[in-house]
Amino acid sequence: MRAIVIDDEKPAQLHLERLLLSDGRITPVQCFSTAREGIDFLAKNRVDVVFLDIGMPEMNGLEAAEYIQQLEYQVQIIFVTAYSDHAVEAFELHALDYVLKPLSSARLAKTVDRIMNFGAAHSQIAVAAEIVEPDAKDTQAHTDVPGLLTFKHLDIYRSLAPEAKKHKWRTTKSQELFAFLFHHRGEWVSKEVILDKLWADVSQEKGLTHLHTSVYQIRKLLKEWHMTGKLEYNMNRYRLLAGNLVSDIEQFEQGTSYSEVTEENVEQLREFAALYRGDYLEEHDYQWSQAKARELKRKYMQLVMDIAKWNMHHGRGKEAIEQLIQLQEHEPYAEEICRLMMEVYASMDDQQAILKLYTSFTLTIYEDLGHQPELETSQLYHKLTAK
C-alpha cells in the first residue's frame, strides 16, 4: 500500500516517514508541507492512504479532507493532530483513524493494522459485487433509482419501489443540509451562507464542525446507495449535483409547465397533482424554504383548478367539486376557489349548493378574518343566483 504525508512541520514529516519505513507494510511515497501540494499530487497519482495534519495554515486538514473525499478513487484519511479535542471531529468525519503527536511506533502499528483490515474487507466487497450477473445488474438499474420526496416531509428512498428502504438521517442538521443543497441543486453556495442559514445559533468553529460532519454524512449516503450525484467543494463553496436522484418536486414542476389541459394530458396532470402530499418541506419549518413553498402552493392550486375547469366543461361537475372541496380544505380563505366552485354548481344547475357555499364562505372569512367577500366574488354570486 502507498501513502503520502501532509504536514507543515518538517520534523513531523520525517518522524512519520521513518516510522512507516520501519513498520514496512505501507510505503511512504512523498511528503508535502501544504495541503494544496498534497491535493494536487493526489489528483494525478493514486495512493491508498493520506496521513493528514489537522493544524496547518492557509488550508487546514479538515478543509483538505473535503477535497480528498471528492477523489474518484477510494483513499483513506488518517488525521494527525497535536490536540486531543480534534479527535472527536476526526471521528465525526469518519476518517479511518486519528493519531496524536508525538506519534509512537506502537500507536502507528495499530493504525496500520486498521488500514490493512479495511483494505482486505473492501476487496472482499468488490469481489462480491463482481459475482452479480450482468443481466441482474441491468434489471436493477431500472428499479434501484433513488427517490426523493420533498412535499410535506423530506425522505430519501433506496429505489422507487413501494417497499424501498428509507434513509435514516444521523442528525436533523445533515438532513437539513441535504435539503438546503438540493433546494439550490446545481448552484454553488458559499460556506458562509450555509453557516448563516443553518448554524447561525452556534459559534463559527462549532458550526464548521457540524458542517464537515453533515457533508461527510451526505457523501456517505451518495456512495453507499450508488447514486450518480455528487457533493462538490471548491473555493469555500459547495454544490450538489442530483445525478440519478428522482424527486417529486422536479416531476411536479415539469408537470406544471403545461399550457392548457387537454384530453391527451389530463390524466397525467392528475398524477402530477397527486405528488403534492402537503406544502414543500412543510413539517420541517425551514425558513429558507418558505418562498419556494408559497410558489409551489400557487402552482398546485392553479393545476387543480385548471383540471376542475376542464371537468366542468366536459360535464364532470361532480368530479370537479370533489377536487375543489379538497383544495378548499387546505385554502379555506381563497376567493378564487369559492368562485370556481360556484361556477361548477351553476353548470350543474344547483342553486341551493351555490347559496350554501356562499353563505358558508362569507361566514368563515368574517369570523376568522373580519372580512367581507371580494366584490368579484359577491358579484358572481348575485349573477349566478339571479337566473
Secondary structure, 3 states (H helix, E strand, C coil): CEEEEECCCHHHHHHHHHHHHHHCCCEEEEEECCHHHHHHHHHHCCCCEEEEECCCCCCCHHHHHHHHCCCCCCCEEEEEECCCHHHHHHHHCCCCEEEECCCCHHHHHHHHHHHHHHHHHHHHHHHHHHHCCHHHHHHHHHHCCCEEECECCCEEECCCCCCCCECCCCCHHHHHHHHHHHHCCCCCEEHHHHHHHHCCCCCHHHHHHHHHHHHHHHHHHHHHCCCCCEEEEECCEEEEECCCCEEHHHHHHHHCCCCCCCCCCHHHHHHHHHCCCCCECHHHCCHHHHHHHHHHHHHHHHHHHHHHHHHHHCCCHHHHHHHHHHHHHHCCCCHHHHHHHHHHHHHCCCHHHHHHHHHHHHHHHHHHHCCCCCHHHHHHHHHHHCC
